[in-house]
């Protein structure tokens, strides 16, 4: 396992970094002016497949048995599926809440000196409305879930990384087929 050692004396706060192994403490009195020593922390920087002493998002949530890892795998899998479903649900809600549709026509030059009318659809939404408030709350939830998934992946635990990827793929498979595909009928191949 590749390990990066970090000093607690460095300006970076080591408490914000995920640990996959218990921290090591080394005390050195060789350097003048550093009589208190330097604490070192180890962080795995390669993928590993273990189920012992694996932190999951919070300091009190440590995986120590194969059963706990299986439960965490299922939970992370469904969290990733939920994330994909939430993205698609927000798109559907946005389409349903669109108001003040306007059509604008404008003349454009056509072939052989003719004039064609091109129509554009403009859709607006009100800022102080329930749909926009709902979109804002769902956006915050989506951001939090996405960062949770990123932090889970950054544990470098192979089982949890597979759970994130498999859940995202399954969620996309089940939810994305409802996503509308926009086809521009004015687009021509030459």
matplotlib code that plots the C-alpha trace (Angstrom):
import matplotlib.pyplot as plt

x = [0.0, 1.3, 1.2, 1.5, 2.8, 1.6, 2.8, 0.4, 2.7, 1.8, -0.7, -3.2, -5.6, -5.2, -8.5, -10.2, -8.5, -10.0, -7.9, -8.1, -5.6, -5.0, -2.6, 1.0, 2.8, 6.5, 8.3, 11.5, 13.8, 16.5, 15.3, 16.0, 12.9, 10.6, 10.9, 7.2, 7.9, 5.8, 2.7, 2.4, -0.7, -0.9, -3.4, -3.8, -3.5, -4.2, -7.4, -7.7, -10.3, -10.6, -13.5, -11.6, -11.3, -12.9, -14.4, -17.6, -18.3, -18.4, -15.8, -18.1, -19.2, -16.4, -16.8, -15.2, -16.9, -17.9, -21.6, -21.1, -19.3, -22.2, -24.7, -22.6, -22.3, -26.1, -26.6, -24.0, -25.4, -28.9, -27.5, -25.9, -29.1, -31.0, -28.6, -29.2, -33.0, -32.9, -31.1, -33.7, -36.6, -35.3, -35.3, -38.9, -40.0, -38.3, -40.1, -43.5, -43.0, -42.0, -44.3, -44.7, -44.0, -43.4, -42.9, -40.8, -40.7, -38.0, -37.3, -34.1, -32.7, -33.5, -32.3, -32.7, -33.4, -36.6, -37.4, -38.1, -39.7, -37.8, -39.7, -38.0, -39.7, -38.7, -39.6, -39.3, -39.8, -40.6, -38.0, -40.5, -42.5, -43.1, -41.5, -38.3, -38.2, -38.6, -35.8, -33.5, -34.1, -33.6, -30.4, -29.0, -29.9, -28.3, -25.1, -24.8, -25.4, -22.9, -20.2, -21.1, -20.5, -17.3, -16.0, -17.0, -15.1, -12.1, -11.8, -10.2, -12.0, -12.7, -16.0, -17.4, -16.0, -17.8, -21.0, -20.8, -20.2, -22.7, -25.4, -24.8, -25.0, -28.1, -29.8, -29.0, -30.3, -33.6, -34.2, -32.6, -34.8, -37.5, -35.2, -36.5, -34.3, -34.4, -34.1, -33.7, -35.8, -34.1, -30.7, -29.8, -27.0, -25.2]
y = [0.0, 3.4, 5.7, 9.5, 10.9, 14.3, 16.4, 18.0, 21.0, 21.7, 24.5, 22.0, 20.7, 16.9, 16.4, 17.1, 14.3, 10.8, 8.1, 4.4, 3.3, 4.4, 7.4, 6.9, 9.2, 9.9, 12.2, 13.7, 16.0, 16.3, 19.5, 22.6, 24.6, 21.5, 20.1, 19.0, 16.7, 16.2, 14.0, 12.0, 10.6, 7.9, 7.9, 5.1, 6.4, 3.1, 1.0, -1.7, -4.4, -4.6, -4.5, -3.8, -0.3, 1.4, 4.8, 5.8, 9.6, 10.1, 9.4, 7.1, 5.1, 2.5, -0.8, -3.7, -6.9, -8.4, -8.0, -4.3, -3.9, -5.7, -3.4, -0.4, -1.6, -1.9, 1.6, 3.3, 1.5, 2.9, 6.3, 6.4, 5.3, 8.0, 10.6, 9.6, 9.5, 12.9, 14.5, 13.2, 14.1, 17.7, 17.9, 16.6, 19.0, 21.9, 21.0, 20.8, 24.1, 26.2, 29.2, 32.2, 30.5, 32.9, 32.3, 34.7, 34.6, 36.3, 36.4, 34.7, 34.6, 31.3, 29.8, 31.6, 35.0, 33.8, 34.7, 32.0, 32.5, 31.0, 30.5, 30.3, 29.2, 31.2, 29.8, 31.6, 30.9, 33.1, 33.4, 33.7, 30.6, 27.2, 25.3, 27.4, 27.0, 23.2, 23.2, 25.0, 22.6, 19.6, 21.2, 21.5, 17.8, 16.8, 18.7, 17.1, 13.6, 14.1, 15.2, 12.2, 9.9, 11.6, 11.2, 7.6, 7.0, 8.8, 6.1, 4.1, 1.0, -1.1, -2.5, 1.0, 2.4, -0.5, 0.3, 4.0, 3.1, 0.2, 2.3, 5.3, 3.0, 1.2, 4.5, 5.9, 2.8, 2.9, 6.7, 8.2, 6.6, 9.1, 12.0, 13.9, 14.0, 17.3, 17.0, 20.2, 19.8, 22.8, 21.0, 19.8, 17.6, 18.9]
z = [0.0, -0.9, 2.1, 2.3, 5.6, 6.7, 9.5, 11.9, 12.0, 8.3, 7.8, 6.4, 9.0, 9.1, 10.9, 7.5, 5.8, 5.6, 7.3, 6.3, 9.0, 12.5, 12.7, 13.6, 16.0, 15.7, 18.1, 17.0, 19.0, 16.4, 14.9, 17.1, 17.9, 17.6, 21.1, 21.0, 18.1, 15.0, 14.8, 11.6, 10.0, 7.4, 4.5, 2.0, -1.6, -3.4, -3.8, -1.2, -0.5, 3.3, 5.7, 8.9, 10.4, 7.3, 8.2, 6.4, 6.3, 10.0, 12.7, 14.7, 11.7, 11.3, 9.3, 11.1, 9.8, 6.5, 7.5, 8.1, 4.8, 3.0, 4.7, 3.8, 0.2, -0.1, 1.5, -0.7, -3.8, -3.1, -2.2, -5.7, -7.3, -5.4, -6.7, -10.3, -9.7, -8.1, -11.1, -13.5, -11.1, -11.0, -14.8, -15.0, -12.3, -14.1, -17.4, -15.6, -13.8, -16.8, -17.2, -19.5, -22.8, -25.6, -29.2, -31.2, -35.0, -37.1, -40.8, -42.0, -45.5, -47.3, -50.6, -53.9, -52.2, -50.3, -46.8, -44.2, -40.8, -37.9, -34.6, -31.2, -28.0, -24.8, -21.4, -18.1, -14.5, -11.5, -8.8, -5.9, -6.7, -5.1, -8.0, -7.8, -4.0, -4.4, -7.1, -4.7, -1.9, -4.2, -5.6, -2.0, -1.4, -4.7, -3.9, -0.4, -1.7, -4.5, -2.0, 0.2, -2.7, -3.6, 0.0, 0.0, -3.2, -1.7, 1.0, -1.8, -0.4, -3.5, -2.2, -1.6, -4.9, -6.7, -4.8, -5.9, -9.6, -9.7, -8.0, -10.3, -13.4, -12.2, -11.3, -14.7, -16.4, -14.5, -14.5, -17.6, -20.2, -19.1, -20.0, -22.9, -26.0, -27.9, -31.6, -33.6, -36.8, -38.3, -38.3, -41.7, -42.9, -46.0]

ax = plt.figure().add_subplot(projection="3d")
ax.plot(x, y, z, "-o")
ax.set_aspect("equal")
plt.show()
